[in-house]
Amino acid sequence: MSKPVLLLTPSLVIGLDVIAVIRHGAVRDLDTALRNGEQIPEGVVETIRAMDAAGAAWANKSKAGLSSDLSSVADRPFVPVEWDSMTAQAAADTLGVTRQAVGQLLDRESLHGEKSGRRWRVCSESVAARKEGSTCQH
């Protein structure tokens, strides 16, 4: 059963487990729209950033030592992810390695990324830095 999170004005209840899955697409689409100069209402930007933070907290609760209780997630201060990302396959193509090799680099923290379920969101800057022989500043 999913734990609900309440988003006010207008109100909608979405489970954090669902937010943890859908947030990547929302953030990717928002970042693309902003890069393309589209006018996005600030409330929409704030909501997507809040969803990203809450979803990350939920997805990484075991790593962060969070309990499954919603109040633990809601009370913990989270910083929204503010880096451009790509899929593991795109990172593999850029680096000229397999997707599995990218997964190993992420597991060893040689690349910066975030995992949600079975999918990785890989930091584009980290991939570019690795390709140049340096490291990402994250």
N, C-alpha and C positions, 0 to 999 in steps of 0.2 A: 504494500500500500504506500502510495506516495504521500509525503508530508507537504501540506499546502503552504504557499507563501502568498500574502495578500498584497496586491499592488493597488494603491488607491488612485482615484480620479482619472479615468473611470475605474471601477473596481473589477478585478478579475482574480480568480484563485487558480494558480498553476502549481503543480507539484515540483519541488526542487529537483527530483530525479528527472522530470521532463525538461526543466530548464537547463539542467546539466547537459542534456543531449542537444537541445535546439539552439543553445546560445552561440555556438561556433558559426552557424550559418547566419544568424542575426548580426553578429559582430563583423563577419566578412562582408555581408551586404552593406552594412552601415559604412564601413571603412571604404568600400568601393564607391559608394554614393558620395561620400565626403571628398574623396580624391577627385571625383569627376565634377566637383563643384556644385552638386545638387544642394538645394536648400532644405535641410532637415530641421524640423522644429526641435528646439532645445529639450523639450520634454521627452521626445522620442529618443534622442541621443542619451539622455540621463537614464531612461528606462532600460535601454539596451545595455548600457554600461552596468547598471544595477543587476540586471539579469546575468550578465557575464560574471560579475563578482560573486553573486549568490550561487550560480551554477558551479563555478570553480570551487567554492567552499564545500559544496555538497559532494562534488566528484572527488575531491581530495581530502575528504573528512578523515579517512584513516591515516593519511600521511600527516595531517595537521593535528592529530590527536583529538579531533572533534567527536563528540558523541552524536548519535543519530537524532538527538533531540533538536527540534527546530530552534529553540531559544539559544542553543550553543552556536548555531550558524548565524542567527540574526545579531547576536551580541558581539561577535568577533569582528574586528576591523579588517576589511579586505580592500585591497587596491585593485581596481580594474586593470586588466591586461592592456597595456598601451604599446603593443608592438605588432608590426605587420607579420602575418603568418602565411604559411603554405601547407599543403598536404605533405605527408611523408613521401608519396610518390613524386610530387613536384621537387622535393628536396633531393630525392635520389637521382632524378633526371638532371638536376642542376649540378650535382656533385659527381655524376657519372658512376654511381654505385647502385646496388640493389636497394629496394625498400627495406629488406631485412637488415642490411648494413646500417641504414639510417636509424632503424629501431634500436640497434645495438649502440650506436652513438648516443642516442637519446637516453637509453638506460644507463650508460656510463657518464651521462651529463657532459659529453663532449660536444653535443649540440643542445641548444636551449629549446625547450618545447613544453607542451602541456598535454596530458593524456585525458581523454574523456571516453570512458568505456574502452573500446578497442582501437579508437582512432587518436592519432596525434595531431596537434596543431604545432607546427614547427616554426620557430622564429626565422623569418627571412634574413634578418641581419646576421644571425648565427651561421646560417648556411653560406652567405656571402663571405663572412669572415673566415670560415673554414676553407672555402675555396681559395682564398688569398693567403692562407697559412697563418692567420691570426685568430684571435678569439673575440667573441661577442662581448659587449660591455654590460650585458644583463647579469 
